[in-house]
Amino acid sequence: MRPRLPIRFAVPLAAILCALAGGAPAAGRPAGRQAGRSVAVPKVTGTYDLVTAYSRLRRAGLRMAIPQPFSLRSLCLPTARAQSPAAGTRTAGHSTVVVRQLTCFLGSPAGDYEQAAVVPDFSGRTASSAVRWAKQNQLYWELDRLPALRPSSRPSMLDNYVVTHQRPAAGSLLARGTACPGVATGCFEPTPLVMRARARR
């Protein structure tokens, strides 16, 4: 007959086995639910442009998806008029919020249109790096017909895209704009850095 462990040894042994197995689930909660804890969905419609909306959802522990192609421009950053789940809804962490019905209000160019810089080669680089360069040089930019946004946890929405084409070409001098024809002062037409990009794998 196998000897039985005294009770005073049985409890520590069970604790050791439990620790080696990764610990027991919390009472009344299935194992693995901790990672998907409930969070409140923030509002990302109305006044929030898409880049800001992505950041708000990421800070809340959520992801964002845009189901159709869309464009971004420094003078016309779209906002969403619908989101699902709705703001205030509680959902599991790392869930996806889908935004739809994109619209934008066209801004007006201002400042010195003669501001210029030599354009680097952005081919194969993230769209976020290209936009960051344009902002640092006070230039305008456009990302034309981006593919639908798939959910991800990358730091910035534009980190999800890689530049495939750009205009003007690398090495060209790009100015903020050109003077409006027939107008003496106070008017210029923007000449943005125009890019196409693919979804990042």
Secondary structure as GFF3:
##gff-version 3
##sequence-region A 1 201
A	DSSP	alpha_helix	7	20	.	.	.	ID=ss1
A	DSSP	three_ten_helix	34	36	.	.	.	ID=ss2
A	DSSP	beta_strand	38	40	.	.	.	ID=ss3
A	DSSP	alpha_helix	50	59	.	.	.	ID=ss4
A	DSSP	beta_strand	63	65	.	.	.	ID=ss5
A	DSSP	beta_strand	70	73	.	.	.	ID=ss6
A	DSSP	beta_strand	79	84	.	.	.	ID=ss7
A	DSSP	beta_strand	90	92	.	.	.	ID=ss8
A	DSSP	beta_strand	96	103	.	.	.	ID=ss9
A	DSSP	beta_strand	116	118	.	.	.	ID=ss10
A	DSSP	alpha_helix	127	136	.	.	.	ID=ss11
A	DSSP	beta_strand	141	146	.	.	.	ID=ss12
A	DSSP	three_ten_helix	157	160	.	.	.	ID=ss13
A	DSSP	beta_strand	161	167	.	.	.	ID=ss14
A	DSSP	beta_strand	173	175	.	.	.	ID=ss15
A	DSSP	beta_strand	177	179	.	.	.	ID=ss16
A	DSSP	beta_strand	188	190	.	.	.	ID=ss17
A	DSSP	beta_strand	193	199	.	.	.	ID=ss18
###
